[in-house]
Amino acid sequence: MLVDMMSGKAITEVPFGKEYRKWMARLTPAEVAAIKAELNAKIDGTEIQTAGWMPGSDWRPTPFQAIYEKAARQNSDIAARCFGLMVWEIFMERPEKWTSGRFENNGEPIGSRTYFQVP
């Protein structure tokens, strides 16, 4: 479950839904399942995750490679956005309660959302 940091209300939709659905439609159900399984494996047992740090810099040969090659048609900017929205969706689907925001690391803005568990 993903909740709004300020209100505590459940978030039930992925932002930029129209674009996200278009990108996701380019992936097979098996590819989506593999990506989600990989993301959930990275999240399991943790209390904080930063989306942009989860996949690493080289997506070959991981399930994330399909995001770049197929969903984003080899556009790095679109691949990053699609990945970030997939992470958002995964946190919405999780049984634990999570929230997210944009933060800094050593005074520098982190380029992606950070998710953390809340009581």
MIDOSE-1310 file (N, C-alpha, C; in nm, 2 decimals, decimal comma, always signed):
residues 119
mlvd	+0,08/-0,12/+0,00/+0,00/+0,00/+0,00/+0,09/+0,12/+0,00; +0,06/+0,22/-0,09/+0,13/+0,34/-0,09/+0,04/+0,45/-0,05; +0,08/+0,54/+0,05/+0,00/+0,64/+0,10/+0,07/+0,78/+0,08; -0,02/+0,88/+0,07/+0,03/+1,02/+0,06/+0,10/+1,05/+0,19
mmsg	+0,22/+1,11/+0,18/+0,30/+1,15/+0,30/+0,23/+1,25/+0,39; +0,15/+1,34/+0,33/+0,09/+1,45/+0,41/-0,04/+1,40/+0,46; -0,13/+1,34/+0,38/-0,26/+1,31/+0,43/-0,28/+1,17/+0,48; -0,19/+1,08/+0,45/-0,20/+0,94/+0,49/-0,30/+0,86/+0,41
kait	-0,36/+0,92/+0,31/-0,46/+0,86/+0,22/-0,39/+0,76/+0,12; -0,46/+0,65/+0,10/-0,41/+0,56/+0,00/-0,40/+0,62/-0,14; -0,29/+0,59/-0,21/-0,27/+0,63/-0,35/-0,31/+0,50/-0,43; -0,40/+0,52/-0,52/-0,45/+0,41/-0,60/-0,43/+0,42/-0,75
evpf	-0,36/+0,52/-0,79/-0,34/+0,53/-0,94/-0,19/+0,57/-0,96; -0,14/+0,52/-1,07/+0,00/+0,56/-1,11/-0,01/+0,69/-1,19; +0,07/+0,79/-1,16/+0,07/+0,91/-1,23/+0,10/+0,89/-1,38; +0,06/+0,98/-1,46/+0,09/+0,97/-1,61/+0,04/+0,84/-1,66
gkey	-0,08/+0,80/-1,62/-0,14/+0,67/-1,65/-0,15/+0,64/-1,80; -0,19/+0,74/-1,88/-0,20/+0,72/-2,02/-0,07/+0,67/-2,08; +0,04/+0,75/-2,05/+0,17/+0,71/-2,11/+0,22/+0,58/-2,05; +0,20/+0,56/-1,92/+0,24/+0,44/-1,86/+0,17/+0,32/-1,92
rkwm	+0,04/+0,32/-1,94/-0,03/+0,21/-2,00/+0,02/+0,18/-2,15; +0,05/+0,29/-2,22/+0,11/+0,27/-2,36/+0,24/+0,20/-2,35; +0,33/+0,24/-2,26/+0,46/+0,17/-2,25/+0,44/+0,03/-2,20; +0,36/+0,01/-2,11/+0,34/-0,13/-2,05/+0,28/-0,22/-2,16
arlt	+0,20/-0,17/-2,24/+0,14/-0,25/-2,35/+0,24/-0,31/-2,44; +0,36/-0,26/-2,45/+0,46/-0,31/-2,53/+0,54/-0,43/-2,47; +0,51/-0,46/-2,35/+0,57/-0,57/-2,28/+0,48/-0,69/-2,27; +0,53/-0,81/-2,28/+0,45/-0,93/-2,26/+0,41/-0,94/-2,11
paev	+0,31/-1,02/-2,08/+0,28/-1,05/-1,94/+0,39/-1,11/-1,87; +0,47/-1,20/-1,94/+0,58/-1,26/-1,88/+0,69/-1,16/-1,84; +0,72/-1,07/-1,93/+0,82/-0,96/-1,90/+0,78/-0,88/-1,78; +0,65/-0,84/-1,78/+0,60/-0,76/-1,67/+0,61/-0,84/-1,54
aaik	+0,58/-0,96/-1,54/+0,59/-1,05/-1,42/+0,73/-1,06/-1,37; +0,82/-1,08/-1,47/+0,97/-1,09/-1,43/+1,02/-0,96/-1,37; +0,98/-0,85/-1,43/+1,02/-0,72/-1,37/+0,97/-0,70/-1,23; +0,84/-0,73/-1,22/+0,78/-0,71/-1,08/+0,84/-0,80/-0,98
aeln	+0,87/-0,92/-1,02/+0,93/-1,02/-0,93/+1,07/-0,97/-0,89; +1,15/-0,92/-0,98/+1,28/-0,86/-0,95/+1,27/-0,74/-0,86; +1,17/-0,65/-0,88/+1,16/-0,54/-0,80/+1,11/-0,58/-0,66; +1,02/-0,67/-0,65/+0,97/-0,72/-0,52/+1,09/-0,79/-0,44
akid	+1,17/-0,86/-0,51/+1,29/-0,92/-0,44/+1,38/-0,82/-0,39; +1,40/-0,71/-0,46/+1,48/-0,60/-0,41/+1,42/-0,53/-0,29; +1,29/-0,52/-0,28/+1,22/-0,45/-0,17/+1,20/-0,54/-0,05; +1,18/-0,67/-0,07/+1,15/-0,76/+0,04/+1,25/-0,74/+0,15
gtei	+1,21/-0,72/+0,28/+1,29/-0,71/+0,39/+1,36/-0,58/+0,41; +1,33/-0,48/+0,33/+1,39/-0,35/+0,35/+1,28/-0,25/+0,40; +1,33/-0,13/+0,45/+1,24/-0,03/+0,50/+1,25/+0,10/+0,42; +1,35/+0,11/+0,33/+1,37/+0,23/+0,25/+1,43/+0,19/+0,11
qtag	+1,39/+0,25/+0,01/+1,44/+0,22/-0,13/+1,43/+0,35/-0,21; +1,53/+0,38/-0,29/+1,53/+0,49/-0,38/+1,52/+0,43/-0,52; +1,42/+0,47/-0,59/+1,38/+0,40/-0,72/+1,50/+0,40/-0,82; +1,57/+0,51/-0,83/+1,68/+0,52/-0,93/+1,80/+0,44/-0,89
wmpg	+1,81/+0,40/-0,77/+1,93/+0,32/-0,73/+1,90/+0,17/-0,73; +1,77/+0,13/-0,76/+1,74/-0,01/-0,75/+1,79/-0,09/-0,87; +1,78/-0,04/-0,99/+1,82/-0,12/-1,11/+1,96/-0,13/-1,14; +2,05/-0,04/-1,09/+2,19/-0,04/-1,13/+2,20/+0,03/-1,26
sdwr	+2,32/+0,06/-1,31/+2,34/+0,14/-1,43/+2,33/+0,06/-1,56; +2,36/-0,07/-1,55/+2,35/-0,16/-1,67/+2,24/-0,26/-1,65; +2,14/-0,25/-1,73/+2,02/-0,33/-1,72/+2,03/-0,46/-1,79; +2,15/-0,49/-1,86/+2,17/-0,61/-1,93/+2,23/-0,71/-1,83
ptpf	+2,21/-0,83/-1,83/+2,09/-0,90/-1,87/+1,99/-0,92/-1,76; +1,92/-0,82/-1,73/+1,82/-0,83/-1,62/+1,68/-0,81/-1,68; +1,58/-0,84/-1,61/+1,44/-0,82/-1,66/+1,41/-0,67/-1,70; +1,49/-0,58/-1,64/+1,47/-0,44/-1,67/+1,51/-0,40/-1,82
qaiy	+1,59/-0,49/-1,88/+1,63/-0,46/-2,02/+1,51/-0,45/-2,11; +1,40/-0,52/-2,08/+1,28/-0,51/-2,17/+1,22/-0,37/-2,16; +1,24/-0,31/-2,05/+1,18/-0,17/-2,03/+1,25/-0,08/-2,14; +1,38/-0,09/-2,14/+1,46/+0,00/-2,23/+1,44/-0,04/-2,37
ekaa	+1,45/-0,17/-2,40/+1,44/-0,21/-2,54/+1,30/-0,21/-2,60; +1,20/-0,25/-2,53/+1,07/-0,26/-2,58/+0,97/-0,15/-2,54; +0,96/-0,13/-2,41/+0,86/-0,03/-2,36/+0,90/+0,11/-2,40; +1,03/+0,14/-2,39/+1,08/+0,27/-2,42/+1,14/+0,29/-2,56
rqns	+1,15/+0,18/-2,63/+1,20/+0,17/-2,76/+1,34/+0,24/-2,77; +1,43/+0,20/-2,67/+1,57/+0,24/-2,66/+1,58/+0,39/-2,63; +1,49/+0,45/-2,57/+1,50/+0,59/-2,53/+1,53/+0,59/-2,38; +1,64/+0,64/-2,34/+1,69/+0,63/-2,20/+1,59/+0,71/-2,10
diaa	+1,55/+0,83/-2,15/+1,46/+0,91/-2,07/+1,33/+0,84/-2,04; +1,27/+0,79/-2,15/+1,14/+0,72/-2,13/+1,16/+0,59/-2,05; +1,27/+0,52/-2,07/+1,30/+0,40/-1,99/+1,30/+0,44/-1,84; +1,37/+0,55/-1,80/+1,38/+0,59/-1,66/+1,24/+0,62/-1,61
rcfg	+1,16/+0,69/-1,69/+1,03/+0,73/-1,64/+0,94/+0,61/-1,63; +0,94/+0,52/-1,72/+0,87/+0,39/-1,72/+0,91/+0,31/-1,59; +1,04/+0,30/-1,57/+1,09/+0,22/-1,46/+1,03/+0,29/-1,33; +1,04/+0,42/-1,32/+1,00/+0,49/-1,20/+0,85/+0,46/-1,17
lmvw	+0,77/+0,46/-1,28/+0,63/+0,44/-1,26/+0,60/+0,29/-1,23; +0,68/+0,20/-1,28/+0,67/+0,06/-1,24/+0,70/+0,05/-1,09; +0,80/+0,11/-1,04/+0,83/+0,11/-0,90/+0,71/+0,16/-0,82; +0,66/+0,28/-0,86/+0,54/+0,34/-0,80/+0,43/+0,23/-0,78
eifm	+0,40/+0,16/-0,90/+0,29/+0,06/-0,90/+0,32/-0,05/-0,80; +0,45/-0,10/-0,80/+0,49/-0,21/-0,71/+0,46/-0,17/-0,57; +0,50/-0,04/-0,53/+0,47/+0,00/-0,39/+0,32/+0,01/-0,36; +0,24/+0,04/-0,46/+0,10/+0,05/-0,44/+0,04/-0,10/-0,41
erpe	+0,11/-0,20/-0,47/+0,06/-0,33/-0,46/+0,11/-0,41/-0,34; +0,21/-0,35/-0,27/+0,27/-0,42/-0,16/+0,18/-0,43/-0,04; +0,19/-0,53/+0,04/+0,10/-0,54/+0,16/+0,14/-0,44/+0,27; +0,27/-0,40/+0,28/+0,31/-0,31/+0,38/+0,27/-0,16/+0,34
kwts	+0,27/-0,08/+0,44/+0,24/+0,06/+0,42/+0,36/+0,14/+0,39; +0,37/+0,21/+0,27/+0,48/+0,28/+0,22/+0,44/+0,42/+0,19; +0,53/+0,52/+0,19/+0,51/+0,65/+0,14/+0,63/+0,69/+0,06; +0,63/+0,80/+0,00/+0,75/+0,84/-0,08/+0,76/+0,99/-0,09
grfe	+0,87/+1,04/-0,13/+0,90/+1,18/-0,15/+1,03/+1,20/-0,23; +1,06/+1,32/-0,25/+1,19/+1,36/-0,31/+1,28/+1,42/-0,21; +1,40/+1,37/-0,20/+1,49/+1,41/-0,10/+1,63/+1,44/-0,15; +1,72/+1,48/-0,06/+1,86/+1,51/-0,10/+1,95/+1,41/-0,04
nnge	+2,07/+1,39/-0,10/+2,18/+1,31/-0,04/+2,30/+1,40/-0,04; +2,35/+1,42/+0,08/+2,47/+1,51/+0,09/+2,45/+1,65/+0,03; +2,33/+1,70/+0,04/+2,29/+1,83/-0,01/+2,26/+1,84/-0,16; +2,27/+1,72/-0,23/+2,23/+1,71/-0,37/+2,10/+1,65/-0,39
pigs	+2,01/+1,70/-0,47/+1,88/+1,64/-0,50/+1,90/+1,50/-0,56; +1,82/+1,40/-0,50/+1,82/+1,27/-0,56/+1,73/+1,28/-0,68; +1,77/+1,22/-0,79/+1,69/+1,24/-0,91/+1,56/+1,15/-0,92; +1,54/+1,07/-0,82/+1,42/+0,98/-0,82/+1,36/+0,98/-0,68
rtyf	+1,24/+0,92/-0,68/+1,17/+0,91/-0,55/+1,23/+0,81/-0,46; +1,22/+0,84/-0,33/+1,26/+0,75/-0,22/+1,13/+0,71/-0,15; +1,13/+0,58/-0,13/+1,01/+0,51/-0,07/+1,05/+0,46/+0,07; +0,97/+0,48/+0,17/+1,00/+0,42/+0,30/+0,88/+0,37/+0,37
qvp	+0,89/+0,27/+0,45/+0,78/+0,21/+0,52/+0,74/+0,31/+0,64; +0,61/+0,31/+0,66/+0,56/+0,39/+0,77/+0,47/+0,30/+0,86; +0,46/+0,33/+0,98/+0,38/+0,25/+1,07/+0,23/+0,26/+1,04
